[in-house]
C-alpha cells in the first residue's frame, strides 16, 4: 500500500511539474514586451488580440528599421509562435505588420499559427516550406 501511494504522489508531482502553464492576455502582453526588449529585435510598436467569425488572432506591429525585412519577419513570427503556445486562447492566425521609414505603407504578413509552430517551435518543417505553405505577405 505504501508503494502505491508513493508512486501516485511521484506521478502527480511529475505531471504537475510538466504541465504547461497557460497565460491570459495581460500576462502575454507583458511577456511580449519583455521578449522584444531582451532579444534586441525590431521595436515592438503594439499588439492586439482579437476574434473574428473564423479566427482568433494575435497581431503584432513592429518597426523594422535597423533590421532586414526577412529577419524582422522571422523574429516577429517566432514571438507569435512562442506566445500562442502558452496562451489561454487558442490563437489560429498570426498577423505581423512591419513598418519602416523607407515605406509609406507597411508590409503585412499572415501565418497559420499551427504551421508556424511546426517551423519555429517543433522544427518539423524548414523555413522554405513554412514560407511556401504557411506565409502570406502583402505589399500595398
N, C-alpha and C positions, 0 to 999 in steps of 0.2 A: 504494500500500500504506500509506503514512503517513497519508493522509486517512482511510482506513477505520479505522485504529487510533485516530486522534484522535476520529472520530465515535463509535466504540463506547465509548471512555473517557468522553466527554461524555454519551452516552446513559445509561450505567450510573451515572454520578455524579448526573445529574438524577433518575433512577429511585430511587436510594438516598436522596437528599435528600427526595424527595416521598413516600417510603414512610411509612405511618403506623406509629408505634411502638405496640406493644401492651404493657400492663402487667399484672402479677399482682395477686392480691387484696390483698396487703400494700401495694403501691405505690398501688393505687386507694384504699385506706383512708386513707393519708397525704394523698393529693391531695384526698380528700373533706373531711377535717378542715380543710385549708388553704383550700379553696373556701368553706366555711361561715364561717370566721374572716375571710377577706379581703373577702367580698362583703356583710358586715353584714346577713345574712338572719336567719331564725329560728335558734334554738340547736339544734345537732345533738346529740341525746341518744345516738344509737348507730346502728350499721348492721349488716347481716347479708347475706351472700351464701350462697345455698343452692340445692339442686336438689330437685325432686320428679319424679315419673314423667313429667310433661308439660312442666315449666317449669324454666328457670334464672333465678333470682330475685335481684334486688337490692332490699333493703328498707332504708328509712331511717326513723328515729324522730326527730321534731323537737318542740321546744316552741315553739308559735306565739305565745305571749304577747308582746304588743308589736307584733304584725304581724296583718294581717287574714287570715282563713282562705283567701281567694282568692289573696292574694299569697304566702302560705306554700305553698299547693298548687303554684302556678306555679314558685316558687323551687325547691322540692323536686324536682319532676319535671324541671325543666331540669337540675339537678345529676345526676339519674339518667340522663338522656339523654346528657349530655356524657361521663360516666364509662363508661357502657355502650359508647360509641363507641370508646373507647381501651382497653378491657379485653381481656385474652386470652380471657375467657369470652364466649360468645355469649348474653348475657342476653336473654330474650324477655319478661319480665314485671317491671314496677316496682311496688313497693308502698310507699306513704307513710303512716306512722302519725303523726297530728298530735295532740299533747297540748296541753291548755290548763287553766289554773287554774279557768276558768269551767265546766268539764265534767268529770264523773266518768269518763266513758268517752271514749276518743279517737275521732277521725274517721279511718277507714281508707279509703284510695283506691288504686285499681289502674289501671294502664295497660299496654297492649301497647307494648313498647319501640320497635319499628319505627314504629308510628303516632305515638308521642310525638316521635321524632326527625324525622318529617316536619313536625311543627309547630315544635319548638324549635330544631333544627339546620338543616334544609333549607328551611324556610319554604314547603313545598309546600302545606300546608293552614293554615287560620286557627285561632285559638283556639276559636271557636264550633264548628267542625267537629270539632276534637280532643275537646272536652268532650262533644259529642253521640255521636261514634262510637267513641271510644277510652278514655273515662274512666268508671270505676265508683266511686261514693262511697257508703260505708256509714256510717250513723249508728246507733249502738247505744243 
